[in-house]
Amino acid sequence: MLIKLDLPTLERPINANSGWSVDGMSSTDLYERINLALLMGIAIFANLIFSPTVTQLQSTKTEVKPYESDASKREQVEQMFDSISHRYDFLNHFLSLGIDNIWRKRAIGKLKSLQPKRILDVATGTADLAIAALALNPDKIVGVDISNKMLDVGRAKIAKRGLDKIELKNGDSENLPFDDNSFDAITVAFGVRNYQNLEAGLNEMKRVLRPGGKLVVLEFSKPSVFPIKQIFNFYSKYILPIWGKLFSGSTEAYVYLPESVKHFPEGEEFTDILQKCGYQNTNITRLTFGISSIYEGTK
Ligand SMILES: C[S@@+](CC[C@H](N)C(=O)[O-])C[C@H]1O[C@@H](n2cnc3c(N)ncnc32)[C@H](O)[C@@H]1O
C-alpha cells in the first residue's frame, strides 16, 4: 500500500496545464493555498468575534447520527440532506472557499489511466463529482443517492447545462439497482461517512464493479500537523455550525459533519477495511494537509 503526501509537484488537477504558473507552482495549486490561508484567517477572526456564542453549540452527542431520534441513520441522513439540498452547493463552495472542487478534480484524476467508459457515482448528491467525471470522456455516468431533493438539484443542474451523458437515480449504496460487474469505475465523494453500514456499502459497490475496475473514495480526514489541526478543529467545531445554521437553517447538519468526520476511520484504518472487503492495490493520497483524503482500490 502506498501513502502519498499532497505536494504541489506530485499531484495536479487534471486541468492544471491550462493555467499559468509561478516558480513551478500552477495557478490551481496557488489558488488552493491562498484559499486555505483565507480560511485560516477567517477562523481566527471568527474566534475573536464569536467566542462567547459558539460554546452554546458544542455537541453532546455520543452517537454519530444527525438527529436525536430513533429513526435509523439512513433515514436521518436522507432527511438531513433533503432539508439542506437547496443550500448544499452554495455552502459547500463557500465553507471550503472552493477547495472542494479542486479535491473532486484530483479524485477524478485517479481514473485517468483507466479510461473508464461506464462510471457509477454513489452518494452523488447534487452531481458535482459526476459532472467532474465528464473530463474522463466516458460513454455514461450514473449517479445514485438516497436523497430525492439532492437529486432534484443535480437534475436541474444537468438539464441546464445539457449534460445528457449523466443520469441520476434514487438508490442506496447498500442495495444498488445494477447487475454484477456493470461499471468500469465507481466514485464516492463525502458519502461513505454517511453510510449506515460501511462494509455493506463497500461490498455492494464491489459487486457492481467489473473485475479490474477501480473504486475512488474522496472523504474528509483529520489533519495532524500543528497549527492546521488546531485551526481545523476550531473551524469545524465552531464556525461550520454557525454558518451552516445561518445559510441552511440546519444546525444539526453542520454539527453532524465534524462529529461524523471525528469518528470515521481514516488513512490505513480505512484501507484495511477496503482490503477486508476484497479491494486490492489500495492507495491513499492526502490532500491539503490531510483535511481530505483520496482512497483507491481495485476489484
Ligand atoms: C456530503 S453529500 C456529497 C454529495 C456529492 N457526492 C458531493 O461531492 O458533493 C453526501 C450524500 O450522500 C448521500 N448518501 C448518504 N448515505 C447514502 C447511501 N447509503 N446511499 C446513497 N447515498 C447516500 C446523501 O443523501 C448525500 O446526498
The ligand as a MOL file (V3000), in Angstrom:
LIG
                    3D

  0  0  0     0  0            999 V3000
M  V30 BEGIN CTAB
M  V30 COUNTS 27 29 0 0 0
M  V30 BEGIN ATOM
M  V30 1 C -21.9980 15.2910 1.6190 0
M  V30 2 S -23.0870 14.7670 0.3310 0 CHG=1
M  V30 3 C -21.9600 14.5070 -1.0040 0
M  V30 4 C -22.5890 14.7410 -2.3480 0
M  V30 5 C -21.6290 14.7180 -3.5220 0
M  V30 6 N -21.0010 13.4370 -3.6840 0
M  V30 7 C -20.6100 15.8100 -3.4620 0
M  V30 8 O -19.4420 15.5620 -3.7250 0
M  V30 9 O -20.9580 16.9560 -3.1550 0 CHG=-1
M  V30 10 C -23.4350 13.1220 0.8430 0
M  V30 11 C -24.5300 12.4680 0.0310 0
M  V30 12 O -24.5440 11.0750 0.3460 0
M  V30 13 C -25.8690 10.6360 0.2610 0
M  V30 14 N -25.9540 9.3310 0.9480 0
M  V30 15 C -25.7490 9.0890 2.2480 0
M  V30 16 N -25.8680 7.7820 2.5120 0
M  V30 17 C -26.1430 7.1870 1.3180 0
M  V30 18 C -26.3650 5.8430 0.9380 0
M  V30 19 N -26.3710 4.8580 1.8270 0
M  V30 20 N -26.5920 5.5710 -0.3650 0
M  V30 21 C -26.6250 6.5810 -1.2790 0
M  V30 22 N -26.4340 7.8780 -0.9660 0
M  V30 23 C -26.1870 8.1700 0.3190 0
M  V30 24 C -26.6490 11.7550 0.9020 0
M  V30 25 O -28.0230 11.7330 0.5970 0
M  V30 26 C -25.9360 12.9790 0.3260 0
M  V30 27 O -26.5400 13.4520 -0.8520 0
M  V30 END ATOM
M  V30 BEGIN BOND
M  V30 1 1 1 2
M  V30 2 1 2 3
M  V30 3 1 2 10
M  V30 4 1 3 4
M  V30 5 1 4 5
M  V30 6 1 5 6
M  V30 7 1 5 7
M  V30 8 2 7 8
M  V30 9 1 7 9
M  V30 10 1 10 11
M  V30 11 1 11 12
M  V30 12 1 11 26
M  V30 13 1 12 13
M  V30 14 1 13 14
M  V30 15 1 13 24
M  V30 16 1 14 15
M  V30 17 1 14 23
M  V30 18 2 15 16
M  V30 19 1 16 17
M  V30 20 1 17 18
M  V30 21 2 17 23
M  V30 22 1 18 19
M  V30 23 2 18 20
M  V30 24 1 20 21
M  V30 25 2 21 22
M  V30 26 1 22 23
M  V30 27 1 24 25
M  V30 28 1 24 26
M  V30 29 1 26 27
M  V30 END BOND
M  V30 END CTAB
M  END
